[in-house]
Amino acid sequence: MTWHESWSNGVVTLYRERLWAPPSLYLATALVIPASLLVFLPISIVTGIIVAVLMEVAVLVLLWVLAPVVEVTDTEFRAGRAHLPRGLVGRAAAFTGAEATTQRGPKLDARAWTLFRGYVRNVVRVEVRDDADPTPYWLVSVRDPDKVVQALQS
């Protein structure tokens, strides 16, 4: 999470967070190694080891590359690949603990746009003020929803 100004394009970043997986998930990917060895060792020991290492590296790279970014700038709110111009941002609310679980579950509107990560429990709800858009709000996993709300209200 950072507060800084991006000098390359003049856009001011008010909040930025990459939703990294927890270390335990990276550690769990090590199970790819014995699974790959089990399949490829009967073919060749060298092939088995090479494939196991390449598979582990591929899984780690995918976890790293696919981690979405949540960002609030002076011009837009971004969550992953989705962009919402700040002029269309309505009320924003932060939810933690049981409230966050309720927002992701029983209170979730099927028309809402969502970006959830199971390992990030807190969410921020951002209303969409666009009559042409059937999406009533975005519900996005973030580690510090109060900072996101503060950035959106600034």
Secondary structure, DSSP 8 states (H G I E B T S, - for coil): ---EE-TTT--EEEEEEE----HHHHHHGGGHHHHHHHHHTTT-HHHHHHHHHHHHHHHHHHHHHT--EEEEESSEEEETTEEEEGGGEEEEEEE-HHHHHHHHTTT--TTSEEE--TT---EEEEEE--TT----EEEEE-S-HHHHHHHHH-
